[in-house]
Amino acid sequence: MGLVQRLFDLAIGQNVLMELPLAAKWRTSMYTDDVTILKSPKKDMEVVKIILGAFGKALGLRINMDKSSIHPIRCENIDLDHVLLTFLGTRGTFHCRYLGLQLHTMPLQKVHVQPHIECFGQRLLV
């Protein structure tokens, strides 16, 4: 489990962040310098910014808002302009691509992952 995930778990334990539904098994996904965060209400948005800011300060890192984006999922009855008032990145739509994979709420089909499997297979043969 990553350090940022542990920080989020501590915040949940202190009732600072809301726990995600049981269907969401994790809150963060990290790959090199890319992070995906699943979160809920507006209050959580502020807490996430504080946690990431403290994490970055401790490690000498910073969030590049020019490369940051948010992709709301199932937010039809939410005033996103109000929730995202302090978010300075770009706003995208969900379905989106992350690390080359198409993300959406439906299970992945073979056509979505086959090119990646073939690429990995070619690398293993070298």
N, C-alpha and C positions, 0 to 999 in steps of 0.2 A: 504494500500500500504506500502511495506517495506521501510526501510530507504535507503538501497542500491538502490532500484528502484527509489527513489526520487533523490538520487545523480546522477543517470544516466539521469533522466529527466532534472535536472538542467544543466548537461553537454550538452544535446541536445539543450536546450533553449539558451545556450551560443555558439552554433555551434561548440562545441568541439567534440561531438559524432554525427555520422550520425543517422538520424531517420530510424527506421526499416520500411519495407513495411506495408501497412495497414492490411495485413493478420496476421501479428504478433501483437497480442493485448498487449503483455507484453514482457519485455526484461529479467527479472529475475524471477526465481522460487526458493523459499527458503523453506527448511524443516529442522528443527533443525540445524545441522551443514553442511548440503548439500546445495549447490547453483548451479543452472543452469543458464547460461547466454547466451543469443542470441546476436550475434554481427556481424558486417560486416567487412569492410576493415582493413588492417594492422595497419593503424593509430589508429583505434579504439582499437586494441589489446593493444597498449601502454597506451592509456587513461584508459582502464579497469584496467590494472595493477596498475596504479597510484591511481585510485579511491579505489580499493580494499585494496591497501597498506595503504592509509590514513584512511580508515574505520577501518581496523585492528589495526592500531597504536592508534587511538582514543579509541578503546575498549579493547586494550591489547590482540588482537588476531593476528594470523598469518596464512598465507596460507601454508598448507602442500603439497608441490609440489609432494611428493612421492605418494599422494593419488589423485592428480589432473590429469585429462585427458581432451583431446579435441577430439570432434567427428565432423569433417567437414561435412557439408550438401551441396550438389550440388556445389562443388568447382572444377569441371572438368577443367576449363580454368584458374585456379589460381595456381601460384607457391607457394604451401604450405610450402615448405622448407624456402622460403624467408619470408613469412608472419609469420611463427611460429619460426623464428630464436631465439627469446628471450623467448619462452615458454619452460619451463624445465620439464613439466609433460609428461605423455605418450600420444601417438596419437592413437586413436581408429578409428573404422569405424562406420558409421551410417547405420544401425539400432543398437541400444544398449539398455541396461536395465538401468533404473534410478528408485531408490526406489522400485525395484521389478517389475516395469511395463516395457514392451517392448515399446521403442520409435521408431517411424518411420514416414514417411511422409504421410502414408495412415491413414484413420480413424480407430480407435480401433474397433475390433470385440469383440463379447461377450466372445469368448474363451480367449481373453487376460485379461479380467477383472473379469471373473467369479470366479476364485479362491480367489481373494481379497474380492469380495462381500460375498462369503461364510464364509471367515475368520471373516469379520466384523460382519456378522449375528450371528455367534457362540459367539462372544464376547458380543453382545447385549443380548443374552439369559442368560448369566451368572449372 
